[in-house]
Amino acid sequence: MALDEIMMRRMVLTGVAGAVALANAPWALAKLPASGVKGLIGNASDGALDRLAEPGAFYRDTAVRILLPGANGKLASKLFGMGDKLGLTTNLTKSLNDAGGRAAGEAKPVFRAAIDNLRWTDAPGLVSRNDGATHYLQRSAGDVLFGKVSPLVGSALENVGAFRQLDQLSRGNQLMASAGLTRDGLTRSVTEQALKGIFHYMADEEAALRRDPAALLKGIF
């Protein structure tokens, strides 16, 4: 057997062994280079965004469903009055979730850039939690991600007709602005909720990757 082939096999076996050790002993993540952690959380973010970009994904899952501002949409429903009785607020809520899905579908480069720009050094949470890398990203780059995702959400709200529906429902109602039911308020609320849902799914993806050495291997070695 040629020397280069022997070396290649040893590298592959070493990589597999490392992935298995990481899956079975989470503390081993502390010894990974930054590129390994970035690979782990990068795959988790890609997986989460792909899932939430599927049509209807946000709305179907009540754990991440995007609601109108104001007491989880209850205040908005009262202010909209007859519009709520006609089911118009339900249609608007579905549009908000459609916008969240569209934004998720465009957000991969944004999340990858945030991941690449972070310094993944000595973060205790990386080794003590199955969602440690997700939590670290959310805590360290949450504001940056909000600033980058917000324009994507605003464009999506316009494209799905959410702003038009909001204008129709709030016409003549002076209390809407105080409830955050303006275009800017809606964009801010949907962005916050969408990011919360994305991080929720990322945590699930990260935990699954840690349990699966084969999947983990793809992101780290």
Phi, psi and omega in degrees: 000134182295151183298319182293327178291320178299316181296320180296317179297320179296321179296318179296314180297321178297319178296316178298314180299320180294320179294318179297316180297320180295319181294324184271341181223090185304335180297341180294341179299332181297335182268357180285147172292164181304325181298328179291317178294320179297323178295319180298306185285333176296317177294323179295319180292319178300315181297317180295316182293323176297318181294317183281344177281348177296140181307127177080002186297314180298313186291324182295324185266108183295342179290336182234007183302135180272126184246163176295151179297156175093092176052050179056038176090348184291319179296317179300319180299320179292320182291328182283341174058243184299328179301325178290319180296332179275001179084011183289327179290328175296318178297320179294318179299318177297324178294322177299318180289325174298320179295320177299320178294320178296318179296320178299322180293340181254000191266358182304310180299327180295313180291320179298320179295318179296321179294317181294330184274351180276150174263105184272075184233127172048051174262107184305326182296338180297331185253346185260351183227145176291341176247029186301317181291320177298314180298319180295318178296315181298317182288322186271330186234015182301317181293320178297315180296322178300314181297327181276326183279330183306315177296327177295319179293316180301315178296320180293320178299322177293316185291327181272359177086011182294320179296320179297317178296319179298316180299320181293318183287327186265001182302122178083358181260110185282350183271353186297317184298321180293339179265006180081012183266062171237172179299314180293318180296320180293318179299316179297315182295315181294321178298314179299314182290321179296316178297320177300317178293321179296315179295325177299315179288325177298319179299319177296316180296318180296315180299320179295319179296322179294332180276348187241097182304322181296315179292321180296324182300323183295328184270346189245322184251000000 
